[in-house]
Amino acid sequence: MADIVPANVKTAMAALARNNMASYYVETAKEVPALVASLLHKGDTVAVGGSVTLEETGVMELLRGGDYRFLDRYAEGLTRDEVTKVFQESFFADAYLCSSNAVTLRGELYNVDGNSNRIAAIAFGPKSVILVVGIQKLVPDLAAAQELVKTVAAPKNAKRLSCDTYCAKTGTCAGVEGGMTLGCATDARICCNYLVSARQRHKDRIKVIFVGEPVGY
């Protein structure tokens, strides 16, 4: 792990600690799998939320490597009902991995979902939650977190998932200036439920790995 931690990351890590969340820092994406492995145990039941970050950092390859009972939502041939069952079984996982849409310097996690299996698992269920977060997702406060989702994460994810939404077509949310929940009025919308994680009752259940370069969105 790198000895030199950027000042803004140090600030966020201290705030996360005050909120009973553990945090770590690595300079590069290639360092992430080894750190994740150190937070898991062989034979653990592990699940994931939808995440470009986990793919880009090699975490998905790690989880498919055979050392874990991986509840793979992306396994070939799964029906929609079988994927839903994976989502439900994920609540009983030893570890749940995903990214966060944003992390604030105040030690808050901000996440927005459509199906909401990810934010549900972050809030409750799995024994351990590990979030891998690129440096570009570290923001001053919740207002900046909302803007980041509306102008970057939501449009890119909607386009990636072929959602018929305003943001997928234009590159920005229809409600970018209208507060947290304002947006397009379509069933294809991926911004349905909102989760802010602040001080936790269960110390270090949530763990945040900061990566000192942009990964995911």
Salt bridges, closest charged atoms under 4 A:
ASP44 OD2 - HIS41 ND1 3.60
GLU55 OE2 - ARG64 NH1 3.99
ASP72 OD2 - ARG64 NE 2.88
ASP94 OD1 - LYS127 NZ 3.29
ASP113 OD1 - ARG118 NH2 2.63
ASP164 OD1 - LYS169 NZ 2.85
